[in-house]
Amino acid sequence: MKEEDKSKYQEIMTSFFAEEISENDIVRLKDWLSLDPENRRAFDKENELWQDVNIRTKVESYNTETAWNHIGSKLKIGKTDYRSVTVLRKVHYRLLIAATSAAFILAMGGLSMWLSENSSSHQVPTASVTVSTHEGEKAHIFLADSTEVTLNSESSLQYNGYYNIKDRTVKFTGEAFFHIRTNPKKPFVVELNQIKISATGTRFNVFSFGNEDRLETTLEEGAITVSIKGREPLNLKSGQQAVYFVKSDKILIRDVATDTYTSWKENKLRFNDTPFEEVLRRIGRKYNVKFEITNRDLLNLKYTATFIDESIEEVMEMLKTVSPITYKIYNRTLINDKLYLNPKIVIGKRKLI
């Protein structure tokens, strides 16, 4: 290595350990580490020096046994231990976008996972990473294999230190859109409570909330396999959706307009001849409201519409304009020590003159 190059990457490593590295330099550092084992040894040596200095001077208290915990602690990503690291926290009620700070943290995580893959001494077999969003948040992340995941609100994705080394398995609850990096030798597996979804490279949406009676996956592109205990695996094609009803243990495979189920990641609600019950379920999830229908005949209604930045009041007025419904919004009710219930919207059938 040229002396000037060595000096340049020494500065980048120093910035990394001093928590002052830019996103561009993160990419350059990862590329440089992959070029030559000697570069990796230089990084390890620098890592040991920084950890040793921090321990002796007690600048920070952090675990020195793994590169992952080292990075997590220096970035103060939640509580650092051997089991989980939460990399995103609630910042705003309405939306959490993977902006510069989140991308910076995740780039650090990707570097750490790369180190684990290339050195047994840095593997973290018992560690796991948990990425979670709160009410009103969204997050956009990249995993170590460049698989892209967009998390909807109140969702959680977990994977262990062997991700992309031993396998590509994640555990998930909530709603997310997965864009899987192709790797036929290591299928990507999403584990839900009752089912598993396997893919080698594709794009699909998953809906799996603990308080819902349904688990659904919608395939936008490619192919996936849905496995349910005690059943033959089901193979889905582009444009198909699998819905598993937990209580009745039944599964439905159907052709759908996929953008109805994926437009949320663009902060849109898009319906295309969609049943009213499905419309209300998705509006309720987006606006954090509960619905009560006083006339079951209304479930026969279907809607075609797109909502982007409208308020819940504007959405309900639009629905009322094009269909025979009435509605009333009941604001939050104080129950115990400043704990509030979600707003409730009661929908009835409007009498036609």
N, C-alpha and C positions, 0 to 999 in steps of 0.2 A: 504494500500500500504506500502511495506517495505520502510524504511527510505532511503536505498541506491538507490532504484528505483525512489523514489521521487526526490532525488538529481540528478539522471541521467537525468530525463526528465525535471527538472528545467534547467539544462545546455542546453538541446536541445531547449527548448522554448527561452532561452536567445539567443542562436545562431540564431533562427528564426527571432526574432525581431531586432537583430543586423545585419541582412543580411549576416550572415556567415554560414548558415546551408548547409549541404551537401545533395545530392539527397537521399542517404540512410537514413539519419536522417529525411527527409521529410516523407518518407514511414513509418518509425518507429513512428513519431509523429501522423500521421493520424491513424495508427493502435491503438495507445495508447488512442487517443481521443474517439475511438469507443468502447472501453472496458467498460468504467464506466462513468456515468454522473458527478461523482466527478472530474474526469480528465478534463472534459470540463469546469467545473466551475473554476478549477485552471488555465486553459488556458485563460478564459475570464478575470479573475482577473489580470493575468500577462499582458494581452493585454491592459486593462484599465490603468495599471500603466505606461506602456511604452508610451501610447498615451498621458497621462497626463504630463509625463516628457517632451516629445517632444514639446507639446504645450507651456508649461510654459517657456522652455528654447529656444524656437523658433529654434530648430535644423533644422527642416524641416517644410514646409508648406503643410499640407495635410488634407483631409477631414476625420473626425473621426466618421462619422455617420454609416459607413458600413465597414465590414471587407474587402470586395473586394477592395474598394477605398484605404483603409489603405495599403493593400498589394501592389496594383498597384502603389501607390505613393512612397512607400519606395523602390520599385524596379525601379522606374522611367520608367514605361512602358508607354511612350508617355504622352499625356495630360490626367490627371485623372479628370473625371467628372461623372455625374450621367447617362450619356447616352452611352458612348462607351469607351472601352480601347483597344488600338491596341497592341497586345502582340508580334508581330514580325515585324522587320524592315528590309529594304534592307541592306545587308552587302556586298555581292559580286554580280557582274553582272551575272555570269554563273549559280550559284546554291547556294541556301540557304538550308542547311541540318539542321534538328532539332538536333543540337549538344548539348553539356552539358548546355550551357547557356539557350538555348531555352527550353530544357527539364526542367531546373530548374524553369524558369518562369511559365511554364505550370503546373508543380507540385504545385506551389504556388496557381495557379488559381484553381486547383482541390481541394486543401485544403479549399480554400475560399468557393467554391460551397458546399463542405461537411458541412461546418459550417452553411451555409444558410439553408440547408436541416434539420438541427437538432436544430435550434433555430429561432423562429419567429422574435426575436429582431434583427437578423442578415440577414434576407431576404432582397433582393434588387429587389423589383418588377419593378422598372423603369430602372435599370441598364442593360446594354448589353455589350457583348464582341465582338469585331471584330478582326478576325485573317485574315491578308491579305498578299499576296506576290506580289512582283514587277516583272518587266520584267527580265527573266532569273533566277528566284528563284523558289525553291520548299520548302514546309514545311510539317513536319510530327507531328501531334498533337494527344492528347487523350482528350476526353471530360469527364465530371464528371461521366458519367455512364460507362466509359472505352471504349466507342465507339472510333474507330481509324479512323482518317481522314488524307489522304495525299493530299495536295493541289499542283496543278500545277502552273506554273507562271501566274501572272496577275489574281489571283483569290481571292475571298473574302467570308469568312464564318462568319455569325453573329448569336448570340443566346442571349436570355435575362437571367435575374437572376432567373427565374423560371425553367430553364432547368433541367430536371430530377426530378423536384419536382411536378410541375403542369403538364408538358408535356415534349416531346422531339422534339421540333420544331426548325429548323434552316433555315435561309435565305441564299441563295447562288448564286453567279455568278462566271463563270470561268469553270475550270475543276478540278474534285476531285474524288478520290477513297474512298468509304465509307465501313468500316468493322463494321457493327452494332452489338452492344451487345444485345443479345436476351432479350426481355421484352414484352410479349404479352399484358400486361395491359397498356403499354404506347408505342404505335407505334412511330417509328422514322419518322419524316416528313421533307422532303426537299422542301422548297418553292422556286420556280423559278418565273420568271415574268408571265408566262402563264400557268404553270402546277405545280402539286404537286406530289411528289413521297413518298409513304408510305411503311414502312417495319417494321417488328417486330424483325428481326435478320437475316442479310444476308450480301452479298458482292456485290457492284455494282459501276459502274462508271457513272459520270454525266458530260456532256459537255453542257455549257450554257453561251456563251459569247454574250454581248449586240450587237456586230457588226456582228454577224453571223445570218443567216436566219434559222438556225436549232437548235433545242434543242434535245439532245439525252441522253438516259440512257441505259447502257449495263449491263445486269445481269450476274454476274459470278457464283453466288451460291445462292440458296434459292428461294424466291419469293418476288415480289414487286407489288404494285398497282400504276398505273399512272392515275391521274385525270386531265382532261381538262374541263374547264368551258363549260357547255352546252352539254357534252358528257357523255356516260356511262363510268364508270371506267374500265380501261384495266388491266388485270392481266398477268404479265410476268413470264415465267419460265426460269430456268437456261439455258444460252446460247442464250437468245433472246435479241433483241435490239428494243427499241421504238424510232423513229425519228419523231419529230413534226416540220413541216415546217411552220414558222410563217406567212409569207406573203400569202400563199395559204390556210392556216388553214387545212392542211392535215396531217395525221399521217400514218406512215409506221411501221409495226411490221415484223421483219425478224430474222432468225437464223443467227448467226455470229460466227466467231472464236474470242472469247472474248479477247484473248491476243493481238489481233490487236489494241484493244481500251484501254487496261490496262497496256501494257508494258512500257508506258512513265514513270510510277512511279519508274521503275528500270533504268531510263535514257536510254531506248532503244526505237527504232522504229521497230515494227515488222509488216510485211505485209504478208498476205496469200491469194493469188489470189484476191488482193484488187484493185478496180477500180482506174485508174490514178488520177482522180479528188480528191478522198479521200486521196491518197498517197501525192499529192501536198499540200493538206490542212493541213495534219499532219506534213509534213516537214516544211511548212511555219510557223506553230505555234512553233515548236521546235527551229528553227534557226532564227526566227524573220525576215523572208523575205517574199516578195510578188511575186506571179507568174502571168505571162501573157502568155496565149496560143494563138498562131497565127493560129493554125489549129485544128478545133474541132474534127476532125477524131481521134486525139490522145486520146480523152477521152474514146475510146473503148479499150485502153490498160489496162492490169492487171498485177500486180507485186506480186512476192513472194520473200521477202528479209528481212534481219534483219540488222539494223544499230545501232551501240553502241557509239563509240567514234569518228566516222568519222567527218571530217569537211564538210561544205556545198559543197565545191568544190569536195571533194572525193565522196560525195553522188551523185552529179550530173554526175560525170564521170562514176560511176557504172551504173546509169540509162541509160546513153547514150550507154554504152557498150552492154547492153542487149536489147535495143529497138531502133527503127528508129527515134531518136530525135536529135535535135541540141539545144544548149542553149547559152545564153550570160548573164553574171552577170553584172549588173550596180550598181556600188558602191553608197553609200549614197550621197545625193545632199544637199548642204547647201541651206536653204530657208530663214528663218528669224532669225537673232540674235542667231546663233549657234544652231538652231533647225534643226534636220536632219530627212529625210524620211528614211523608212526602205529600205534596198537593194532590187532591183527588178531583177527577173530572167525571161527573155523572152525565151519561148520554142517554137520551130518550128519543122516541120516534115523533116527528113533527106531524101534526094533522094537516093533511092537504085540503085546501079549500076548493 
